[in-house]
Amino acid sequence: MATKSLEKLILEFNKLPGVGIKSATRYAFFILNQSEEEVKRFVEALESVKENVKKCSICGNFCESDICDICSDNLRDDSIICVVEDSKDIITLEKTTKFKGVYHVLEGHLDPLNGITPNELNIKSLIKRIGENDIKEIILATNPNLEGETTAMYLAKLIKNFDIKVTKLASGIPMGGNIEFSDTATVSRALDDRVEI
């Protein structure tokens, strides 16, 4: 039987996505067997990320300043905005090296059955960006599942009022899959083959 402190650590690791009780137990015992210096660095890394990482005031991506590196990069084409559900999706899209525009993070997708309506998503700031800037194209890079497709259709209807080109990622990412877990070649093809909706 684990001590109270060890049990508490196991329960905290168990809260992480995809971490079952067996993995959580392994992680806890791993930490227990680390030197004090290694544990201190781990704790400092956790504290640092909570203290320093915030959301970009323009796109909503994670960064350590008011504006993220992508939004502040003058070499990026800020007339093309790629809309993603989550910051993790940006990492995957950036690995393709194909996209030279900017991003907008929705912080989720529409899911009325679970109470996630347009008001819970970062949509108002997207519409504001479109209204205040000379935007040529919006790429809807939501996940190809029911919620992602619903979100894309909702956004397409809103954006059509601005009379700008609206595209979405094309084939390559399977229905029901997530951008985050797709390989670079698949995401690259999806970017190349995007279609107007």
C-alpha positions as CSV (number, residue, x, y, z in Angstrom):
1,M,0.0,0.0,0.0
2,A,1.3,3.5,-1.0
3,T,1.9,6.2,1.6
4,K,-0.5,9.2,1.7
5,S,2.0,11.4,-0.1
6,L,2.7,8.8,-2.8
7,E,-1.0,8.1,-3.2
8,K,-1.6,11.8,-3.7
9,L,1.1,12.0,-6.4
10,I,-0.3,8.9,-8.2
11,L,-3.8,10.5,-8.2
12,E,-2.4,13.8,-9.6
13,F,-0.6,11.9,-12.4
14,N,-3.8,9.9,-13.1
15,K,-5.5,13.2,-13.9
16,L,-3.3,13.7,-17.0
17,P,-5.0,12.8,-20.3
18,G,-4.3,9.2,-21.4
19,V,-2.6,8.3,-18.1
20,G,-4.2,5.3,-16.4
21,I,-3.6,4.3,-12.8
22,K,-0.7,1.9,-13.8
23,S,1.1,4.6,-15.7
24,A,0.5,7.1,-12.9
25,T,1.9,4.7,-10.4
26,R,5.1,4.2,-12.6
27,Y,5.5,8.0,-12.9
28,A,5.1,8.5,-9.1
29,F,7.7,5.8,-8.3
30,F,10.0,7.3,-11.0
31,I,9.8,10.7,-9.3
32,L,10.4,9.0,-5.9
33,N,13.6,7.5,-7.2
34,Q,14.9,10.8,-8.7
35,S,17.4,13.0,-6.9
36,E,16.2,16.1,-5.1
37,E,17.9,18.2,-7.7
38,E,16.1,16.4,-10.6
39,V,12.7,16.7,-8.8
40,K,13.4,20.4,-8.1
41,R,14.1,21.0,-11.8
42,F,10.8,19.2,-12.7
43,V,8.9,21.3,-10.2
44,E,10.5,24.5,-11.4
45,A,9.6,23.6,-15.0
46,L,5.9,23.2,-13.9
47,E,5.9,26.5,-12.0
48,S,7.7,28.3,-14.9
49,V,5.1,27.2,-17.5
50,K,2.2,28.3,-15.3
51,E,3.9,31.6,-14.5
52,N,5.2,32.5,-17.9
53,V,3.0,31.0,-20.6
54,K,-0.1,33.0,-21.6
55,K,-2.3,33.4,-24.7
56,C,-1.4,35.7,-27.6
57,S,-3.6,38.8,-27.6
58,I,-4.1,38.4,-31.3
59,C,-4.5,34.7,-32.1
60,G,-4.9,33.0,-28.8
61,N,-1.8,30.7,-29.3
62,F,0.4,30.1,-26.2
63,C,3.4,32.3,-25.9
64,E,5.5,34.1,-23.3
65,S,4.9,37.6,-24.4
66,D,1.8,39.7,-25.3
67,I,2.0,38.6,-29.0
68,C,3.3,35.2,-30.1
69,D,6.3,34.7,-32.5
70,I,4.0,33.9,-35.4
71,C,1.8,37.0,-35.1
72,S,4.9,39.3,-34.6
73,D,6.8,37.8,-37.6
74,N,6.8,40.3,-40.5
75,L,7.6,37.6,-43.0
76,R,4.2,35.9,-42.3
77,D,1.2,36.7,-44.6
78,D,-1.3,38.1,-42.1
79,S,-4.0,38.3,-44.9
80,I,-4.4,34.5,-44.6
81,I,-5.7,33.1,-41.3
82,C,-5.7,29.4,-40.5
83,V,-8.3,28.7,-37.9
84,V,-7.5,25.7,-35.6
85,E,-9.3,24.2,-32.6
86,D,-6.2,24.0,-30.3
87,S,-2.7,25.4,-30.0
88,K,-1.4,21.8,-30.5
89,D,-2.7,21.9,-34.0
90,I,-0.4,24.8,-34.9
91,I,2.7,22.7,-34.0
92,T,1.6,20.0,-36.5
93,L,0.8,22.6,-39.2
94,E,4.1,24.4,-38.7
95,K,6.1,21.2,-39.1
96,T,4.9,21.0,-42.7
97,T,6.7,24.3,-43.4
98,K,4.0,24.9,-46.1
99,F,1.8,27.5,-44.4
100,K,3.2,31.0,-44.3
101,G,0.1,32.8,-43.0
102,V,-1.1,33.3,-39.4
103,Y,-3.4,31.4,-37.0
104,H,-6.4,31.8,-34.9
105,V,-7.1,29.4,-32.0
106,L,-10.7,28.6,-31.2
107,E,-9.9,26.9,-27.9
108,G,-12.2,24.0,-28.8
109,H,-15.1,23.1,-31.1
110,L,-18.9,23.4,-31.0
111,D,-20.5,20.6,-29.0
112,P,-24.0,21.7,-27.9
113,L,-24.7,18.3,-26.2
114,N,-21.8,19.1,-23.8
115,G,-22.8,22.8,-23.4
116,I,-20.1,24.2,-25.8
117,T,-21.8,26.9,-27.8
118,P,-20.2,29.7,-29.9
119,N,-20.0,31.9,-26.8
120,E,-17.6,29.4,-25.2
121,L,-15.2,29.6,-28.2
122,N,-12.7,32.3,-29.3
123,I,-15.0,33.3,-32.2
124,K,-15.7,37.0,-31.5
125,S,-12.0,37.9,-31.7
126,L,-11.8,36.1,-35.0
127,I,-14.7,38.1,-36.5
128,K,-13.1,41.3,-35.1
129,R,-9.8,40.4,-36.8
130,I,-11.6,39.8,-40.1
131,G,-13.5,43.1,-39.8
132,E,-10.5,45.2,-38.9
133,N,-7.9,43.8,-41.3
134,D,-7.5,43.2,-45.0
135,I,-8.0,39.4,-44.9
136,K,-7.9,37.5,-48.2
137,E,-8.5,33.9,-47.0
138,I,-9.7,32.0,-44.0
139,I,-8.6,28.4,-43.8
140,L,-10.8,26.3,-41.6
141,A,-8.5,23.6,-40.1
142,T,-10.9,22.0,-37.7
143,N,-10.7,18.3,-37.0
144,P,-12.5,16.1,-39.5
145,N,-15.1,14.7,-37.0
146,L,-18.7,15.7,-36.4
147,E,-17.9,18.5,-34.0
148,G,-15.1,19.9,-36.1
149,E,-17.2,19.8,-39.3
150,T,-20.1,21.5,-37.4
151,T,-17.8,24.2,-36.2
152,A,-16.4,24.7,-39.7
153,M,-19.8,25.0,-41.2
154,Y,-20.9,27.5,-38.5
155,L,-17.8,29.6,-39.1
156,A,-18.1,29.5,-42.9
157,K,-21.6,30.9,-42.6
158,L,-20.4,33.7,-40.4
159,I,-17.4,34.6,-42.5
160,K,-19.3,34.5,-45.9
161,N,-20.8,37.8,-44.8
162,F,-17.4,39.4,-45.3
163,D,-17.1,38.3,-48.9
164,I,-13.7,36.7,-48.5
165,K,-12.4,33.3,-49.6
166,V,-13.2,30.5,-47.1
167,T,-11.4,27.2,-47.5
168,K,-11.0,24.1,-45.4
169,L,-8.4,21.4,-45.3
170,A,-8.8,18.8,-48.0
171,S,-8.5,15.0,-48.0
172,G,-5.6,13.4,-46.2
173,I,-6.8,13.6,-42.7
174,P,-9.2,10.8,-42.1
175,M,-12.8,11.5,-40.8
176,G,-12.8,11.1,-37.1
177,G,-9.0,11.8,-36.8
178,N,-7.2,14.7,-35.2
179,I,-4.7,17.1,-36.8
180,E,-2.5,16.7,-33.7
181,F,-1.9,13.0,-34.4
182,S,-1.5,13.2,-38.1
183,D,1.8,12.8,-39.8
184,T,3.5,15.8,-41.6
185,A,3.0,14.4,-45.1
186,T,-0.7,14.0,-44.5
187,V,-1.2,17.4,-43.1
188,S,1.0,18.9,-45.9
189,R,-1.3,17.3,-48.5
190,A,-4.4,18.5,-46.7
191,L,-3.1,22.1,-46.8
192,D,-2.2,21.9,-50.5
193,D,-5.6,20.4,-51.4
194,R,-7.8,22.7,-49.4
195,V,-11.1,23.6,-51.1
196,E,-13.4,26.6,-50.9
197,I,-16.7,26.0,-49.0
